[in-house]
Amino acid sequence: MPTYDYYCASNGRTVEVIHRMAETIHTWGELCERAGLEPGDTPADAPVERVITGAAGIVGGVYAGDPPPSTGGCGGGTCGCGG
């Protein structure tokens, strides 16, 4: 299952949790329950929002901005040589 980061504006905390892609967490109480945290002074109904993390740039285990892997020869210009 994938991991997701959620941010709570009420307390300024970001918490990472694991859940199915089809699920969404809406409140601090839900987030704390899923993460095994005590809610503390933050109201359980405080809204949270899922934040985009750096993993969004990863495609197939390779950072999307990296040059293509070498095949031992010119990649027809895809390697940046203009070839």
N, C-alpha and C positions, 0 to 999 in steps of 0.2 A: 504494500500500500504506500502511496506517496505521502510526503510530509508537507505541511502547510504552515505558514506563519500568519498569525492573527494579531492585530493591533487594537488595543483598547485606549481610546482617547481619554477616558475618565481617569485612568491611572498612569498613562504613558508607557505601559508595558507591551512588549511583543512576546508572544508565546508560540513555540513550535509544537504541533500535534500531528499525529498520524490518523488519517481516516480515508474512507473510500472516496473516489472522485465525485460520486453522485451526492455526497453529503456536503452540507454547509453548516457552519457554526455561526449563530447569530448573536449570542449574549456572552457576557463574562462568566456567568454561572455555568453555561454549557461548556465553555472553553476550560474552565477550572476542573470541571468534572472529568472531561476527556483527558486533560493533562495530569490529573492527580494532584492539583494544587488547592490550597485553601484560598477562598475568595478575598479574605482580608476585609478591609473597610470599603472596598468597591462593591456597589450594589450588584446583585446577581443579574438584574435585568439591563445592566449597562451594555450598550451595543458594542460589538467588535466588528472589524472588517478584515478580510483576508488581504494580505499584502503580497505583491509580486516580489520574488526573490531572484538572486542571480542565477539560479538554476534554469530560468526560462531561456537562457542563451545556450543551453546544452542540447545538442542534437546528436543522438546516437553515441554519446560518450565523448564527443568532440565539441569544443567551444565553436559556436557558429562563425566566429570571426577568424578562426585559424585557417591557414592555407591548406589546400587539399593534401592528403598524404602522398608521398612520392611513390611512383610506380616504377622507378628505375630509369625513366626517360622523360622526355618533354610531355607535358600533359596537354599539348595543343594550345598553349597560352594560359591554361587554368592555373599554372604554377606561378604566374606573374612574370615570366620571362619574355612574354610578348610573342612567343614562338610559334 
